[in-house]
């Protein structure tokens, strides 16, 4: 019995020892868990602090980037990597959306039109259903117009972005007079006299026809073709206004119809041709106006007639200007030392010589586009007809700076 009790007591002691060992192991594990929990808490705290620092850094970078964009936008600078991905206005997409009413793929152009229309309504104006292209998206097109318009090539003064009406441009109508003065004598005073020309916005509309297949092409080359067609249409309109505008029925007054223009004759150009042409330059010299952007404008037919004429030494009247170094170039054909251009906007018997800087082309605001696939036979020919509307006017600072003939003939 004593032996059994001793064994029982030994088993109890062994059990208590095992329990103690288990408790110690459990305590160690709990301590390890608590240590790891503290470490995880520290890591989370560090991660949160790092996230806050990164957020602050991102906010700072975005602020600085916004300031850089603002400064570079004012200076007209494009930053690689900053402006990448920025959408460009596509005339092809815009016209397709206007004509079909389906703006899928034309979302950017639609937003541009919406914003511009909202601004127009806020300013108390409305395009009456037209879609207005803002000035910043017309700039490239205007540069293309400049390249196509012969009047602008000859050096017409261009004033885009005009605001208000009328726009008044000063012109000198009389000069100051100089005197010889004896010693101790009083100097006679004289003043220059000035006048003003006024320009008022006149609605100019031009029509062009575009292939629907071309408009569906979504690539820069197609949009370049569309821009080129629009530019050529606007260039012809500009040339007509500057050179032959009647001043009636809403048209500007062009140089050929200005009351102060000078006139000459080029009838039977085969006789005394050079002498007749020199009369043009002589008239400006006599009026003390032989200066500025001097040049000739003809209809292609009249220019071809003159191109066949020779001077007294058997040399063609027209010749190519020389590049630096004396090499001829076809970029600028000249007549009597001045650029000579041709335009179908003149009559076949017309010729104009003058200082084209004295003609001022003023342009107001934005450009309005209207498009239709149903007009006339556009549907049958799978075309979209596009009408472009701009507000322009022409002012002539000195009518006598231009010499006009309407009888150019062989």
C-alpha positions as CSV (number, residue, x, y, z in Angstrom):
1,X,0.0,0.0,0.0
2,X,2.8,2.4,0.8
3,X,4.5,1.5,-2.5
4,X,1.3,2.3,-4.4
5,X,1.0,5.6,-2.6
6,X,4.6,6.5,-3.4
7,X,4.1,5.7,-7.1
8,X,0.9,7.8,-7.1
9,X,2.8,10.7,-5.5
10,X,5.6,10.3,-8.0
11,X,3.1,10.4,-10.9
12,X,1.5,13.6,-9.4
13,X,4.9,15.2,-9.1
14,X,5.7,14.3,-12.7
15,X,2.4,15.7,-13.8
16,X,2.9,18.9,-11.9
17,X,6.4,19.2,-13.4
18,X,5.0,18.7,-16.9
19,X,2.3,21.3,-16.3
20,X,5.0,23.7,-15.1
21,X,7.1,23.0,-18.2
22,X,4.0,23.5,-20.4
23,X,3.2,26.7,-18.7
24,X,6.7,28.0,-19.2
25,X,6.5,27.0,-22.9
26,X,3.2,28.7,-23.2
27,X,4.5,31.8,-21.5
28,X,7.5,31.9,-23.9
29,X,5.2,31.6,-26.8
30,X,2.9,34.3,-25.6
31,X,6.0,36.5,-25.0
32,X,7.1,35.8,-28.6
33,X,3.6,36.6,-29.9
34,X,3.5,39.9,-28.0
35,X,7.0,40.8,-29.2
36,X,6.0,40.0,-32.8
37,X,2.8,42.0,-32.3
38,X,4.8,45.0,-31.2
39,X,7.1,44.6,-34.2
40,X,4.1,44.5,-36.5
41,X,2.7,47.6,-34.9
42,X,5.9,49.4,-35.4
43,X,6.0,48.3,-39.1
44,X,2.4,49.5,-39.6
45,X,3.3,52.8,-38.0
46,X,6.3,53.2,-40.2
47,X,4.3,52.2,-43.3
48,X,1.6,54.9,-42.5
49,X,4.3,57.5,-41.9
50,X,5.9,56.6,-45.2
51,X,2.5,56.8,-47.0
52,X,1.9,60.2,-45.6
53,X,5.4,61.4,-46.7
54,X,4.8,60.0,-50.2
55,X,1.4,61.7,-50.4
56,X,3.0,65.0,-49.3
57,X,5.7,64.5,-51.9
58,X,3.3,63.7,-54.7
59,X,1.2,66.8,-53.8
60,X,4.3,68.9,-53.9
61,X,5.3,67.5,-57.3
62,X,1.9,68.0,-58.7
63,X,1.8,71.6,-57.5
64,X,5.2,72.3,-59.0
65,X,4.2,70.6,-62.3
66,X,1.1,72.7,-62.5
67,X,3.1,75.8,-62.0
68,X,5.6,74.7,-64.7
69,X,2.7,73.9,-67.1
70,X,1.2,77.4,-66.5
71,X,4.5,79.1,-67.1
72,X,5.3,77.1,-70.2
73,X,1.8,77.6,-71.6
74,X,2.2,81.3,-71.4
75,X,5.5,81.1,-73.2
76,X,4.2,78.6,-75.8
77,X,6.6,75.9,-74.7
78,X,5.8,72.2,-75.0
79,X,7.5,69.9,-72.4
80,X,8.2,66.3,-73.6
81,X,6.8,63.9,-71.0
82,X,4.5,66.6,-69.6
83,X,2.2,67.3,-72.6
84,X,2.3,63.8,-74.0
85,X,-1.1,62.2,-74.4
86,X,-2.8,65.6,-74.6
87,X,-5.5,65.4,-77.2
88,X,-5.4,67.5,-80.3
89,X,-8.4,69.0,-82.0
90,X,-9.2,67.1,-85.2
91,X,-11.1,69.0,-87.9
92,X,-11.9,65.7,-89.6
93,X,-13.5,64.2,-86.4
94,X,-15.3,67.4,-85.7
95,X,-16.9,67.7,-89.1
96,X,-17.9,64.0,-89.0
97,X,-19.5,64.5,-85.6
98,X,-21.4,67.7,-86.8
99,X,-22.6,66.1,-90.0
100,X,-23.8,62.7,-88.5
101,X,-24.7,63.7,-85.0
102,X,-22.7,60.6,-83.9
103,X,-19.9,61.8,-81.6
104,X,-18.4,58.4,-80.8
105,X,-14.6,58.8,-81.2
106,X,-15.1,62.6,-81.3
107,X,-15.6,63.1,-77.6
108,X,-12.8,65.6,-77.3
109,X,-14.1,67.8,-80.1
110,X,-17.7,67.6,-78.7
111,X,-16.4,68.9,-75.3
112,X,-14.6,71.7,-77.0
113,X,-17.7,72.8,-78.8
114,X,-19.8,72.5,-75.7
115,X,-17.4,74.7,-73.7
116,X,-17.1,77.3,-76.4
117,X,-20.9,77.4,-76.8
118,X,-21.4,77.8,-73.0
119,X,-19.0,80.8,-73.1
120,X,-20.8,82.3,-76.0
121,X,-24.1,82.0,-74.3
122,X,-22.7,83.5,-71.1
123,X,-21.4,86.4,-73.1
124,X,-24.9,87.0,-74.6
125,X,-24.1,85.6,-78.1
126,X,-25.2,82.4,-79.9
127,X,-24.0,80.6,-83.0
128,X,-27.5,79.8,-84.1
129,X,-26.8,76.1,-84.4
130,X,-23.3,76.4,-85.6
131,X,-20.2,74.8,-83.9
132,X,-17.5,77.3,-82.9
133,X,-13.9,76.3,-83.1
134,X,-11.9,78.3,-80.5
135,X,-9.0,80.5,-81.5
136,X,-6.3,78.2,-80.1
137,X,-7.4,75.4,-82.5
138,X,-7.6,77.7,-85.5
139,X,-4.0,79.0,-85.3
140,X,-2.5,76.1,-87.3
141,X,-5.2,76.5,-89.9
142,X,-4.6,80.2,-90.2
143,X,-0.9,79.5,-90.8
144,X,-1.9,77.2,-93.7
145,X,-4.2,80.0,-95.0
146,X,-1.3,82.4,-94.9
147,X,0.7,79.9,-97.1
148,X,-2.1,79.6,-99.6
149,X,-3.3,83.3,-99.9
150,X,-1.3,85.3,-102.4
151,X,-2.3,88.5,-100.8
152,X,-0.9,87.4,-97.5
153,X,2.2,86.1,-99.3
154,X,2.7,89.6,-100.8
155,X,2.8,91.0,-97.2
156,X,-0.7,92.2,-96.2
157,X,-0.8,93.3,-92.6
158,X,-2.6,90.7,-90.6
159,X,-4.5,91.6,-87.4
160,X,-6.1,88.4,-85.8
161,X,-8.0,88.2,-82.5
162,X,-9.7,91.6,-82.8
163,X,-12.3,92.5,-80.1
164,X,-15.1,95.0,-80.4
165,X,-16.3,97.2,-83.2
166,X,-15.3,99.4,-84.8
167,X,-11.5,98.8,-84.7
168,X,-9.9,102.1,-85.6
169,X,-6.5,102.3,-87.3
170,X,-4.7,105.6,-87.6
171,X,-3.5,106.8,-91.0
172,X,-1.3,109.8,-91.8
173,X,-3.1,112.2,-94.1
174,X,-0.5,115.0,-94.2
175,X,3.1,115.3,-93.3
176,X,5.1,117.8,-91.3
177,X,6.9,120.5,-93.3
178,X,10.6,121.3,-92.9
179,X,12.1,124.8,-93.3
180,X,15.5,126.5,-93.7
181,X,15.9,128.9,-90.8
182,X,18.2,131.9,-90.7
183,X,20.3,132.6,-87.6
184,X,18.2,133.9,-84.7
185,X,15.0,133.5,-86.7
186,X,11.9,131.8,-85.4
187,X,11.2,128.2,-86.5
188,X,7.9,127.9,-88.3
189,X,5.9,125.1,-86.7
190,X,4.0,122.5,-88.7
191,X,2.1,119.4,-87.6
192,X,1.4,116.0,-89.1
193,X,-2.3,115.4,-89.8
194,X,-3.9,112.1,-89.1
195,X,-7.1,110.3,-90.1
196,X,-8.6,106.9,-89.2
197,X,-9.8,103.9,-91.0
198,X,-12.5,101.9,-89.3
199,X,-13.0,98.1,-89.6
200,X,-16.2,96.4,-88.7
201,X,-16.6,92.6,-88.5
202,X,-18.2,91.2,-91.7
203,X,-19.4,87.6,-92.0
204,X,-17.4,85.7,-94.5
205,X,-18.7,82.2,-95.5
206,X,-16.9,79.7,-97.6
207,X,-18.0,76.2,-98.7
208,X,-15.9,73.1,-99.3
209,X,-16.9,69.5,-100.1
210,X,-15.2,66.6,-98.4
211,X,-15.3,62.8,-99.0
212,X,-17.1,60.9,-96.2
213,X,-14.6,58.1,-96.6
214,X,-11.8,60.6,-95.9
215,X,-13.6,61.9,-92.8
216,X,-13.9,58.3,-91.5
217,X,-10.1,57.8,-91.6
218,X,-8.7,58.3,-88.1
219,X,-5.1,59.3,-88.8
220,X,-3.1,62.6,-88.9
221,X,-2.7,62.4,-92.7
222,X,-6.4,62.5,-93.3
223,X,-6.8,65.4,-90.9
224,X,-4.0,67.2,-92.7
225,X,-5.9,66.9,-96.0
226,X,-9.0,68.2,-94.4
227,X,-7.1,71.2,-92.9
228,X,-5.5,71.8,-96.3
229,X,-8.9,71.9,-98.1
230,X,-10.3,74.3,-95.5
231,X,-7.2,76.5,-95.6
232,X,-7.4,76.7,-99.4
233,X,-11.1,77.7,-99.3
234,X,-10.4,80.4,-96.7
235,X,-7.4,81.6,-98.7
236,X,-9.5,82.2,-101.8
237,X,-12.0,84.0,-99.7
238,X,-9.3,86.2,-98.1
239,X,-7.8,87.0,-101.5
240,X,-11.2,88.0,-103.0
241,X,-11.9,90.3,-100.0
242,X,-8.5,92.0,-100.1
243,X,-8.1,92.4,-103.8
244,X,-11.7,92.8,-105.2
245,X,-14.1,93.3,-102.3
246,X,-16.9,95.6,-103.4
247,X,-17.6,97.2,-100.1
248,X,-21.4,96.5,-100.7
249,X,-23.7,93.6,-99.7
250,X,-21.7,92.9,-96.6
251,X,-18.3,92.6,-98.4
252,X,-15.1,94.4,-97.3
253,X,-13.7,97.1,-99.6
254,X,-10.7,95.7,-101.5
255,X,-7.8,97.6,-102.9
256,X,-9.1,97.4,-106.5
257,X,-12.3,99.2,-105.6
258,X,-10.8,101.8,-103.2
259,X,-11.7,105.3,-104.3
260,X,-8.1,106.5,-103.8
261,X,-6.4,103.8,-105.9
262,X,-4.3,104.8,-108.9
263,X,-4.9,103.4,-112.3
264,X,-2.9,102.6,-115.4
265,X,-3.2,100.7,-118.7
266,X,-1.8,97.4,-120.0
267,X,-3.7,97.2,-123.2
268,X,-1.8,95.7,-126.1
269,X,1.1,94.6,-123.8
270,X,3.2,93.6,-126.8
271,X,3.9,97.3,-127.5
272,X,6.1,99.2,-125.1
273,X,5.5,96.6,-122.4
274,X,8.4,97.6,-120.1
275,X,7.5,101.2,-120.4
276,X,3.9,100.5,-119.4
277,X,5.0,98.4,-116.4
278,X,7.5,101.1,-115.2
279,X,4.5,103.4,-115.1
280,X,3.2,101.4,-112.2
281,X,6.3,101.9,-110.1
282,X,6.5,105.5,-111.2
283,X,3.1,106.3,-109.9
284,X,4.0,105.2,-106.5
285,X,7.3,107.0,-106.6
286,X,5.5,110.2,-107.6
287,X,3.1,109.8,-104.7
288,X,6.1,109.2,-102.3
289,X,4.6,105.7,-101.6
290,X,7.2,103.5,-103.3
291,X,8.1,101.5,-100.1
292,X,7.0,98.6,-98.0
293,X,5.9,95.2,-99.2
294,X,5.8,96.0,-102.9
295,X,4.5,93.3,-105.3
296,X,2.3,92.4,-108.3
297,X,-0.9,90.4,-108.4
298,X,-2.3,89.0,-111.7
299,X,-4.8,86.4,-112.9
300,X,-2.8,83.3,-114.2
301,X,-3.9,84.2,-117.8
302,X,-2.5,87.8,-117.5
303,X,0.6,86.6,-115.8
304,X,1.2,84.1,-118.7
305,X,0.8,86.9,-121.3
306,X,3.4,89.0,-119.5
307,X,5.7,86.0,-119.1
308,X,6.0,85.7,-122.8
309,X,7.2,89.2,-123.2
310,X,10.9,90.1,-123.6
311,X,12.8,93.3,-122.8
312,X,14.9,95.2,-125.3
313,X,17.8,92.9,-124.8
314,X,15.7,89.8,-125.5
315,X,15.4,88.7,-121.9
316,X,12.2,87.5,-120.2
317,X,10.5,90.1,-118.1
318,X,9.9,87.6,-115.3
319,X,12.9,86.1,-113.6
320,X,13.6,84.1,-110.5
321,X,15.0,85.8,-107.4
322,X,18.5,84.7,-106.3
323,X,19.3,82.9,-103.2
324,X,22.3,84.0,-101.1
325,X,25.3,83.0,-103.2
326,X,23.6,83.9,-106.5
327,X,21.7,80.7,-107.1
328,X,18.3,81.1,-108.8
329,X,15.2,79.9,-107.0
330,X,11.7,79.2,-108.1
331,X,10.3,80.3,-104.7
332,X,9.8,84.0,-105.7
333,X,9.3,84.9,-109.3
334,X,9.9,88.6,-109.8
335,X,8.9,91.4,-112.2
336,X,10.9,94.6,-112.2
337,X,12.5,93.4,-109.0
338,X,9.3,92.8,-107.1
339,X,7.4,89.5,-106.3
340,X,4.7,88.5,-108.8
341,X,1.9,86.2,-107.8
342,X,-1.3,85.0,-109.5
343,X,-4.8,84.3,-108.3
344,X,-8.0,83.1,-110.0
345,X,-9.8,85.6,-107.7
346,X,-8.8,88.3,-110.1
347,X,-10.3,88.7,-113.6
348,X,-8.1,87.7,-116.6
349,X,-7.6,91.4,-117.5
350,X,-6.7,92.5,-113.9
351,X,-3.4,93.5,-112.5
352,X,-2.5,95.2,-109.2
353,X,0.8,96.6,-108.1
354,X,1.3,98.2,-104.7
355,X,2.6,98.2,-101.1
356,X,0.5,95.4,-99.7
357,X,1.5,96.3,-96.1
358,X,-1.0,99.2,-96.5
359,X,-3.8,96.6,-96.8
360,X,-4.9,95.4,-93.3
361,X,-6.8,92.1,-92.8
362,X,-8.6,92.1,-89.5
363,X,-10.1,88.9,-88.0
364,X,-12.5,88.7,-85.0
365,X,-13.0,85.8,-82.6
366,X,-13.3,82.2,-83.5
367,X,-14.4,80.1,-86.5
368,X,-17.8,78.6,-87.0
369,X,-18.3,75.3,-88.8
370,X,-21.5,73.9,-90.2
371,X,-21.7,70.5,-92.0
372,X,-24.3,68.5,-93.8
373,X,-24.5,65.2,-95.7
374,X,-27.9,66.0,-97.1
375,X,-27.3,69.3,-98.9
376,X,-27.9,69.2,-102.7
377,X,-26.3,66.0,-104.1
378,X,-24.0,65.4,-101.1
379,X,-25.9,62.3,-100.2
380,X,-25.7,60.8,-103.7
381,X,-22.0,61.5,-103.9
382,X,-21.2,60.3,-100.3
383,X,-19.9,63.7,-99.4
384,X,-20.1,66.1,-96.5
385,X,-20.5,69.8,-97.4
386,X,-18.8,72.1,-95.0
387,X,-19.5,75.8,-94.5
388,X,-16.9,77.9,-92.7
389,X,-17.9,81.2,-91.2
390,X,-15.4,83.9,-90.0
391,X,-15.8,87.5,-89.1
392,X,-13.3,89.6,-91.1
393,X,-12.8,93.0,-92.6
394,X,-10.2,94.8,-94.8
395,X,-8.9,98.3,-94.2
396,X,-6.7,100.2,-96.6
397,X,-4.4,102.7,-94.9
398,X,-3.4,104.4,-98.1
399,X,-5.5,103.8,-101.3
400,X,-2.9,105.5,-103.5
401,X,-0.4,102.8,-102.5
402,X,-2.0,100.6,-105.1
403,X,-2.2,100.8,-108.9
404,X,-4.9,98.9,-110.6
405,X,-5.6,98.0,-114.3
406,X,-8.5,96.1,-115.8
407,X,-7.5,96.1,-119.4
408,X,-4.5,93.7,-119.5
409,X,-4.6,92.1,-123.0
410,X,-2.3,91.1,-125.8
